[in-house]
């Protein structure tokens, strides 16, 4: 069960950001298509970045008892895909949150 800890933490964090998004209608719950497209473009960019780093022997998956061990490619663990998706979605929600706060102040 320990091998799912990291993935569980990512999913838990994703759920927290999704709740903030839902509550404030910031990204996906306001504009689902635009948000999905923006997140997909970001994830595609970071996957290409990871592939380049892996091919240059810069990035390594590492070994830990807290990861599933499922590899989507050489040195590209399953958790990386979920993390990249979370990172892009989190960045978009935080940007929209700050934009909302700053627009209300002025």
N, C-alpha and C positions, 0 to 999 in steps of 0.2 A: 504493500500500500504506500510505502514511503516514496516509491518511484513516480508517483503522481503528484507529489507535493508542489513542485515548481509550476506545473501546468495548472493545478488547482488555484494557486495564488494568482496567476495571470488571469484566469477566468473569474475569480472573485473580484479582482480589481476592475476587470472589464464590466462586470455587473454593476459595480459602484458608479463607474463613469456613465454607464447607460442609464442608471437611475437619475443622475444629475441631468443628463440630456433630456430624459423624459419629463422630469419635473419643470425644467426651464425652457423646453422646446428649442434647444440650441442647434442641433445638427441633424442627426438621423430622424428624430421625431418631428422635425419641422420640414425637412427636405430630404427624404429618403434616397432618391435617385442621385442627387448631387453629392450627398455624403458618401454613398456607396462608391461612386465614381472617384471622388477625391481620395478615399481610403485605398481603393484598388490601385490607383496610380502611385500613391506613396508606397504601398506594399511592393508593387512591381519594381519600383526604383530601388528599394532596400534589398530585395531579393537579388537583383542584378549586382548591387554593391557587395552583398555577401558572396555571391558566386565569384566575383572578381577577387575578393580577398581570399577565398578558399583556394582558387586556382593559383594565386601568387604565394601560397603557404603562409599567409598572414593570419587567417582565422582558423581556429580549431574548435571542435565541438566540446572537448573536455569530457571528463567522466565524473559522474556524481551519483550517489545513491538516490538523489531527489528528482532525477529526470527519468522519463520512460525508456529511453534507449532506442526509440523508434527514429530511424534516420530517413529523411525524405530524399537525401542525396549524400554524397560523401561529405562528411563534416557539417551536415545541415540537419539538425535535429527537428523533430516535430514542434517542440516548444518554441523554436525560433520563428516559425510561421505565425503562431499565436501571439508571440511577443511583438512582432512587427505590425501585425494588425492592431493590437492594443495601442502601440506607440503612435501610430497614425491617427487612430480614432481619438485617443487621449489628447493629442496635440490639437486636433480640430476642435474638440469640445472646449478645451481650455482657451483657445484663441477666441471662439465665439462667446464664451463666458466673459472674458475680459472686454471684448468688444461691446457686449451688452451693458456691462457696468459703466464703461467709459462713455458710451452714447447717452446713457440716462443721466450722467452727471452734467453734461453740457447742455 
